[in-house]
Amino acid sequence: MSDSLAKQISRLPIDEQEAWLDGLDNELRLELARNPWWFIGRPEQLLPPGEWRIWLVMAGRGFGKSRSGAENLVQLMMDNPTAPDGAPTEWAVFADTFSDCRTICVEGPSGILRVLRGRGMKEGFHFTYNRSLWQIILNTGQILHMRGADNPDVGRGLNLSGLWADEIAKWKYSMRTWSEGVYPTLRIGDSPRAIVTTTPKPGHELLKTWIKRDNGSVVVTTGSIDDNRDNLSRAQLDEMHDLYDGTRIGRQELLGEFLEDVAGALWRWENINIKDFGERKRVVVAVDPAVTNTADSDETGIIVAGKDRDNLLYVLADLSCRDSVHGWAMRVNEAFERFHADAVIYEDNQGGDAIAEVLKSVNPYLPMRPVRAKISKHLRAEPIAALYEQGKVFHTEHFEKLENQMLSWEADDPKSPDRLDAMVHALTSLANVGTASRFLSELADICPSCNQPNTKGVEMCSSCHKPMGV
């Protein structure tokens, strides 16, 4: 971590601080009273030098990405008031959703409005906030547009000199939205620029493309939550480290590491695709209960999944939790009612009767379907991973913790993948693996004795150990 100029000056002896201030002209002294960004921002939060087109700030949560995006976009606006033809320049902020754009990037505590006011600019005099068109219009005539990156056409009609794209790794269709809808808007001026701030996601295609680019068009800045510890609650920082240190999600979310796919994992990031749920055919809630309920216990995996009329499968929600027996049972019932599910799926290998009784205690009318795991977790998961690879399973949004399990779990991992187990049970139920449906028959040979899937071409069933030809 490097310190801001303000922090460096504060460490000097008083006489040296006074000498530094005496060396400034009156205009700079007045500017210091407003805590300008060049003074209080850390060096890695300031606009980098060079002729770059994209500045990617890929860092952990709490790094100060939002403040960096807002401050530097406003600075670019101030530095470039007019286009080559003399017209006022236009700019834009893009976020995962319009709500995020408004509440975080513009109106948030580190947003555009705070930055403008910090520069002494007053609403109604120096700028207008048009809440009908969702624009900020400076008295110079410059316009800042606000957009949610909900669809690839989000930037259509804009002619920009620069933009800020926030949390791009969360965007539903990030590659397509960036390449078709956002980046093509940068068409005004000699050097239109994009500031991109995001927490990384494992194997993310667009981030991977930028990281590997070496022609100077992309500058990548990385950092962790600890870089900004002077501005964060010490108690909260300690809690985050206690929860996530030594974990894959901690490396990603706290340290801001870009994690590649794990060689032995069944799933790859490129196979996890986002799609809205089609015309509903069936919905189930699957639960994989934790054996104990302590601070060190596994979570109870609770996944809602559905099948549409085209027989495509969807993960609709991840409601996994660490809770008491009654607590997770209530959550399962709430999910059942919220999604108007058709059944609750649970594994009855260990404590199956007890699980059924707990679920009945919160709703005696729950339609429940027990499943017995006769093969290893890895073999159960293989047909489902193959469906992802074939483009037959989608997520309706990114489920961060579930997807981290999918991308990192290996067959020899002793830790139970709670969310992943529940997801596999849910999708297996919808795909009717046990009845050798046509939907999965191309992926595995089904044992005629026990109805369990096996690798194609094997002679002996791995579950019941009977010949596959019988």
Summary of the structure (lengths in Angstrom):
residues: 470
radius of gyration: 26.6
end to end distance: 65.9
largest distance: 93.5
contacts: 1497
relative contact order: 0.09
helix: 38%
strand: 20%
